[in-house]
C-alpha cells in the first residue's frame, strides 16, 4: 500500500512539473493560450473555429455591431432579428493586413435596399464614403473597399479607423436611418505571417489569418472559399462555428447573398 501511494505521488509530482515547465515557455504575445477541440471555450479570451483556432487580440473599442431600439417607421425585420448586423468581433474592433479590406453585414430586412458606408480616420475626418444598393433578399452581404472605380484610399498601417454603416430607411428623412459602427486597424504583415501565407494553399489561409488574430482577412478568405465551393459542408461548418464563437450564432445560418453595389447617391 505504501509503495503504491509513493508511486502515485511521484507520478503526480512529475505531471505537475511538466505542466509548469510547458506553461513557462508559452510566448507572451498578447494572445490567449490555444485550446483543443472538446475543451471548454473561455469567451473572454479564446474562440474556436471548427478545425482551426482563432486567437483574439487583447484590444477593445467602443461601437455597436447591432442597432439599438427602433425609433419608429425605420427598416423592419422579424421580431427576433436586427435589421442589420456587422460580422465582426464582439470587441468592436478587428485587424486587417489589407489596404482595402472587405466588410460583411447581415441584412435581415427587405424594406430598403439603400445604405451608406462611411470610414473616418483617428481625427474623425471622413476618408471614404459611399452609397450602396443591397441585394433584394435578406442574408449576408459583402462590401469590398477595393472594388470598382469607387474604391477607398489605402488604409495606413498602424492606424485605427472608425466605420459606420447605415440603412437608409427614408431618403427624405435621414433621422430614420438604422446605423451600426465599429473600428478596424491595419496591421503589418510580419515575416512570420508572410512566410505562412506564401506556402499556404487557399483552403489553409483562413486558419493562418485566424492564428494571427487577423479577423477581416480570416472571414473574407473563408467567405471566398464558401462562394467557390457552395456545397462543401466543411466550409459551412467552419463558417457557422466562426460566427458562433463571436456570439453571432443567431445569424450563423444566414445565406451569403452576394456583394453590394456602389452608387453615386440615394434616389428619393
C-alpha positions, 0 to 999 in steps of 0.5 A, spaced: 500 500 500 505 504 501 509 503 495 503 504 491 501 511 494 509 513 493 508 511 486 502 515 485 505 521 488 511 521 484 507 520 478 503 526 480 509 530 482 512 529 475 505 531 471 505 537 475 512 539 473 511 538 466 505 542 466 509 548 469 515 547 465 510 547 458 506 553 461 513 557 462 515 557 455 508 559 452 510 566 448 507 572 451 504 575 445 498 578 447 494 572 445 490 567 449 493 560 450 490 555 444 485 550 446 483 543 443 477 541 440 472 538 446 475 543 451 471 548 454 471 555 450 473 561 455 469 567 451 473 572 454 479 570 451 479 564 446 474 562 440 474 556 436 473 555 429 471 548 427 478 545 425 482 551 426 483 556 432 482 563 432 486 567 437 483 574 439 487 580 440 487 583 447 484 590 444 477 593 445 473 599 442 467 602 443 461 601 437 455 597 436 455 591 431 447 591 432 442 597 432 439 599 438 431 600 439 427 602 433 425 609 433 419 608 429 417 607 421 425 605 420 427 598 416 423 592 419 425 585 420 422 579 424 421 580 431 427 576 433 432 579 428 436 586 427 435 589 421 442 589 420 448 586 423 456 587 422 460 580 422 465 582 426 468 581 433 464 582 439 470 587 441 468 592 436 474 592 433 478 587 428 485 587 424 486 587 417 493 586 413 489 589 407 489 596 404 482 595 402 479 590 406 472 587 405 466 588 410 460 583 411 453 585 414 447 581 415 441 584 412 435 581 415 430 586 412 427 587 405 424 594 406 430 598 403 435 596 399 439 603 400 445 604 405 451 608 406 458 606 408 462 611 411 470 610 414 473 616 418 480 616 420 483 617 428 481 625 427 474 623 425 475 626 418 471 622 413 476 618 408 471 614 404 464 614 403 459 611 399 452 609 397 450 602 396 444 598 393 443 591 397 441 585 394 433 584 394 433 578 399 435 578 406 442 574 408 449 576 408 452 581 404 459 583 402 462 590 401 469 590 398 473 597 399 477 595 393 472 594 388 470 598 382 472 605 380 469 607 387 474 604 391 477 607 398 484 610 399 489 605 402 488 604 409 495 606 413 498 601 417 498 602 424 492 606 424 485 605 427 479 607 423 472 608 425 466 605 420 459 606 420 454 603 416 447 605 415 440 603 412 437 608 409 430 607 411 427 614 408 431 618 403 427 624 405 428 623 412 435 621 414 433 621 422 430 614 420 436 611 418 438 604 422 446 605 423 451 600 426 459 602 427 465 599 429 473 600 428 478 596 424 486 597 424 491 595 419 496 591 421 503 589 418 504 583 415 510 580 419 515 575 416 512 570 420 505 571 417 508 572 410 512 566 410 505 562 412 501 565 407 506 564 401 506 556 402 499 556 404 494 553 399 487 557 399 483 552 403 489 553 409 489 561 409 483 562 413 486 558 419 493 562 418 489 569 418 485 566 424 492 564 428 494 571 427 488 574 430 487 577 423 479 577 423 477 581 416 482 577 412 480 570 416 472 571 414 473 574 407 478 568 405 473 563 408 467 567 405 471 566 398 472 559 399 464 558 401 462 562 394 467 557 390 465 551 393 457 552 395 456 545 397 462 543 401 459 542 408 466 543 411 466 550 409 459 551 412 461 548 418 467 552 419 463 558 417 457 557 422 462 555 428 466 562 426 460 566 427 458 562 433 464 563 437 463 571 436 456 570 439 453 571 432 450 564 432 443 567 431 445 569 424 450 563 423 445 560 418 444 566 414 445 565 406 451 569 403 447 573 398 452 576 394 456 583 394 453 590 394 453 595 389 456 602 389 452 608 387 453 615 386 447 617 391 440 615 394 434 616 389 428 619 393 
